[in-house]
Amino acid sequence: MTRTWLLPSHLVEAARTGGRGPGEGRPRRTVRDWVVDTTIFLLAAFVGLLAAETSATYSSEAVALTDQLAGGLACCALWLRRRWPTGLAVTLSVVSVVAPTAGGAVLAALFSVAVRRPFREVAWIGLLAMAASTVQVFVRPDPTTGTPLAIGIGIVLILLVTAWGMLVRSRRQLVEALRDRALRAEAEAGLRAEQAQRQAREAIAREMHDVLAHRLTLLSVHAGALEFRPDAPPAQVARAAGVIRDSAHEALQDLREIIGVLRAPHDDEGDGSAANRPQPTLATLDSLVAEVREAGMKVVLDSTVADPDTVPAATGRTVYRIVQEALTNARKHAPGAEVTLTLRGRPGAGLDLDIRNPAPTGPVPPVPGSGQGLIGLTERATLAGGRLTHGPAPDGGFAVHAWLPWPA
């Protein structure tokens, strides 16, 4: 299943603009901007000079001078096209009706509008420029060019410049979309890495809890028994001391193995002594029950699963961890009570696990606990595709029920 990460648009925009907000001033012209603006200015001035030469040939000196002045002002106004592209294009289109020398500046302004403004705005400004070009043919006719030809040339030039500007706009939008997609992909990759690290930490914490809680609880319970029963028979004291020693040794060994896994850069590298630590399965459940029985706990196991090896390894490991945690809790909160484990299931129907213990009959020594074990077991069962419930039993004890899938 592919997970899609959705990032707020303002985060992507902030990454793209380097953190500059929309109201923090306009970006300064780059060297490329200066080169482009200067080139457009020179091209507009060149077209204006050609028109001025024609105007000087067939117009009076005053009209020619006015044309030249209007054309020069129009070309100078092009330096404002980045800030006010729409207003400049409209103004120059109107001026070009009476001043043919502003024709080059009009084309440059139309190009800017096509690059920076949406299509609807580009369309009506282009129509305005065509109308102005058509009216100009009648207001300032050129004797060397016929009226239909002059109108056609003006419309074709306007369409070509507008199409060129829209092509540049589309290319910029494509580049911007690819850049935003790259930034979004980079941010998503960072989020995925962060989530993977968090899941790895949670898995390590769950494994440490499952492995060490069982050993340390044995140690704590027997140490508490020695504290509350200092007058116990020597054989019982020696037996409890032996359990404490063995539990401490095994807990230390488990801790070393987990630390070895954390230190290994990859599971498939190194000597494999820690990374390839054998994982419990349903077949090792009998060993767990035998271990807690040797520690003095009463456990009754009733299982109808004939061949535990046929149970999937992940499901068997989940059952093992649930039983391990339940026995640990029963040993802490109901010492001396008999725990009943009932396991039923078959392929296709799943596994049903019931763990029950009655209420304690005597005083319970205080044992520290955070209550995170049952929460972790619920999460583990859910991740395995099953479910887990727990709570007080009607007889005052405690019950844990879990169902886990067992594919046919």
N, C-alpha and C positions, 0 to 999 in steps of 0.2 A: 504494500500500500504506500503510495507516494504522498507525502505530506506537503501541502502548499503553505508557504509562509507568506503572510500578508503584512507588508510594512506600510506605515503611514506615509502619505505622499510628501509631507513636510520634512520627514527625515531624509528621504531620497533627495529632495530639493536642497536641503541644507548640505548634504554631502557633495552635491554637484556644484553648488555655488561657494563651497568653502566656508559655510556658516554665515554668509552675508544675508541679512534679511531683506525683504522687499522694500523697506523704507530707509535703507542705510546708504542711499546715494547711488548714482549711476556709475557703472564701470567706466574707467578711463580708457581712452582710445589706445589700442595697441599699435605696434609698428605696422602690422598688416592693415589695420583700419586706416592709418594715415596714407599708406600706399594706395589703397582702393579709393579713398576719397579724393586724393590728388589726381588719380587717373580719370575718375569720372568728371572731375572739374575740368581737366584739360580737354576731354572728349566733348563735353558740352560747349566749351569755349570755341573749339574748332568748328563745330556745327554752327554755332552762332556767328563766327567770322564769315563762313560761307554765305549765310543768310544776309549778313550785313553788307557783303560785297554786292549781292544781287539788289538789295534795297538801295544802295548808293547809286547804282546804275540807272534804276528806273524811278527813283523818288527824289524829292527835293533835298537840299542840304540839311534843312531843319528836321525833316522826317528821318533822314538817315542818321543824324546825330542822336535823335530820340531813340531810334531803334538800337543803336550801339550802346547807349546808356542803359536802356531796359535790359538788353542782353547781358551786359556786364553785371548788373545787379542780380539778375536771375541766376547767373553762374555762381556768384558769391553766396547767394542764398542756399545753394546746395550743401554748404557746410552745416546747415541745420536739418538736413534730411533725416538723420538718425533720431533726432529728438521729436520733430513734428513732421512725420512723413505725409500724413493725410492733408493737413492744412497747407503744407507747402505745395503739394501736387495740385490741389484745387486752385490756389492763388496763381501759380504759374500757368495753369491751363487757361484761366481767364485773361491773364496778361498776354498770352501768346496769340489771342484773337487779333490784337492791334500791333503786336511786336513779333514778327517772324523770327527775330534773333533769339527769342526765348525758347525756340523749338527744341534745341538740344537739352536745355535744362528741364523742360517738361518730360522728355523721355527718361532722363535720369531720375526725376522725382517719381515717375510711374514705376520704374524698376524698384525703387526703394519701397514703395507701397506694396508691390507684388511680393516682395521678399518678407515684409514684416507684418502685413495686415491680413485678416481673413478674406476668403474669396468674395463674400458679398460686398465688402467694402471696396475690394479691388475692382469688382465688376462695375459698380456705379461710377467710380472715379475714371475708369477706362472709357465708359460711355460719355462722360463729361469731356474727356480729352478728345475723343473722336468728334463730338459736336463742335468743340472749339476749333479743331483743325479744319472741319468743313466750313464753318463760318469764316475762318481766316482766309480761305481761298476766295471768298467773295468780297471781304473787306479789304484785303491786301493781295490782289491777284498778281501772279507772276506771268508776264507776257511770254516768256519762253516755254511755259508749260501749260497745256490745256487744263480746263477745269476738271473734267472727269479723271484725268491722269493725276492731277495734284491731289484730289480727294482720295483716290485709291492709294497713292504713295503714303499719305498721312495715316490712313487707317491701317495699312499693312505694317508700317513702322511701329505704331502703337500696339498692335497685336503681337508682333514679334518681341518687343521689349517686355510686354506684360507676361507672355508665355515664358520668356527666359527667367524673369524674376520669380514666377511661380515654381519653375523647375529648381531654381536655387533654394527656394523656401522648402520644397519637398525633400531635397537632399539634406538640408540642415535638420529638418524634423526627423529624418531617418537616422542621422548621426546622433542627434540628441536622444532618440528613443533607444538606440543601441548603447549609448553611454549610461542612460538611466537603468537599462536592463543589466548592464555589467555591474553598476553600483548596487542594484538590488540583489543580484546574485551574490556579490561579495558579502553584503550584509546578511543574507540568508545563510550563506556558508558559515559566517561567524556565529549566528544563532544556532545552527545545527551543531557546530562544534561545542558550543556552550552547553546545549542540551545533552549531547553525548557525554560530556564530562560530568554533568550532574547525574545522569543515569548511572554512569560508572561508579560515582561516589556512593550513590544510594545502594547499588548492588553490593559494593564492598562493605558498606556499613551493615547491610542485612546479613551478609555472609559472616561477618565478624560476630554479630549478635547471635546468630544461630549456632555458630561453632563454639564460641566462648561462654555463652550464657549457661549452657548445660554443665560445663566443667566447673565454672565458678560458683554456680548454685550448689552443686554437690559440696564444694569446699566450704561455702558459707553455712549451709545447713548443719554439716557435721561439726564445724567449729562452734556454731551456736549451741548445738547439743552438748558439747563439752563444757561450754560456759555455764549453761543452766543445770547441768548434771555433773558437778565436780566430784560427787561421791559415787559415780558409776563404777561398776566392777572393772578391774584392770583389763580383762579381756575385751570388754566393750570399748574402753578408752583406746586400747591398742588398735582395735579394728577401725574406729573412727579416725585415729591418727593416720593409719595406713591409707584410708580413703582420701584424706586430705592431702597426703603426700602424692598419691597417684593422680588425683585430680589436678593438683598444681603442676605436676610434671607434664601431664597431657595438655593442659591449657597453655603452658609455655611452648610446647611443641606445635600446637595448632597456631599460636600467634606467630611463631617463626615461619611457618609455612605460608601464612597469609602475607606477612611482610615480604617474603620471597617472591610471591606473586606480584605484589605492588612494585617491587624493585625491577622485575623483569620487564624490558622494553616491549617484548612481544611474546605471546604464548608459544610461538614456534621457534624461539631462539634460546640460546643458552643450553644448559645441560638438561633442563626439563625436570629436575628433581622437585622444584616447587611449583612450576607452572602446570605440571602434569599430575598434580595432587589428585588421588582418586576421589570421586564424588560418591556420596551415598545414594543407594537406590532402594527399591522396595525389598530386594533380596537381603539387604543388610539390616532390615527392621528387626529381625530376630536378635541380631547382635546388640542392638540398642536396648531392647527389652531385657536381655540377659545382663547387660552392664548395670542397668538401674536396679535390677533385682539383687545383684551382688552388693550394691551399695545399701541394701536394706529396704528398698521400696517394694510394695506389693503391687504387682501389675498382672492383670489377666488379659491375654491376647486371644481374641476370637476372630479368625480370618477364614474366609471361604475362597480366597484366591489360591488356586491350586499351584500355579506356576508363576511366582513373582517375576521371573525373568521375562515373561511375555508382556509385562506392563512397560510402556515407553519409559525411557530413562528419566526424562524431564518430569513426567507425572510421578514416578516412583520417588524421585528426589524431593518433590513437593510434599508428598505424603510423609516421608521421613522427617522433613523439617517441621511439619505441623505436629507430628507425634512428639518430636524432641522438645519443642517449645511447650506443648501441653503438659508433658511430664515434668518439665522444669518448673512450670507454674504450680502444678499440683504439689510438688515437693516443697516449694516455698510457702504456699498458703494453706496447704492441708497435709502437713507431715503425719505420716502414719496411716493415712487413708488409703484404701485400696482403689486403684485406678483400673477402669475397664476400657479396653480398646476393642472396638468392633469394626471390622473391615469387610465390606461386601462389594461385589462388582463383577462385571464380565465385559468382554469387548463389545462395543456398541452401546452399552448401557451406562458406562462410567463407573467410577469408584465412589462408594459412600463410606465415610469415615466418621465414627462416633467415639468421642473420648469423654468419659464421665468419672467424676469422683465425688463421694459424699462430703458432707461438712466435717471439719476436723473435730475430733473428740476431746482433745486436750488443748493446753495453751500453745499458741503459735509464736515462736520466737520472731522478733522483727527482722525482716529481710528486705533490703532496699530493692526497689523496682520502679520503673518509669511508666509501665503500661504500654510501651512501644512494641513489645513482642507480638501481641495479638493484632495490633494494627499492621505490623509488617507481614504477618501471616495472611491477613485478609487481602493485602495488596498482592502477595505472592500467588494466592489462589486465583485472584482476578486475572493476573497476568497469564496464568496457565489456562485461562478459559473456563474456570470453575467459579465456585462461590464458597464462602465460609461464614458461619454464624457462631456466636458464642454468647454465653450469659448464665445467670444463676439457674440451677435446676430446681424443680419443685421440692425436693427433699432438703434443700439448703446447700447443696453442693454446687458444682460448676460443670457445665457441659459445653463441648465444642463439636460442631457438626460441619463437615466439609464434603463437597461433591466436586469431583474432578473428571474431566472427559477421558474416555478410554476408547480411541477409535477402533472400529471393527476391523 
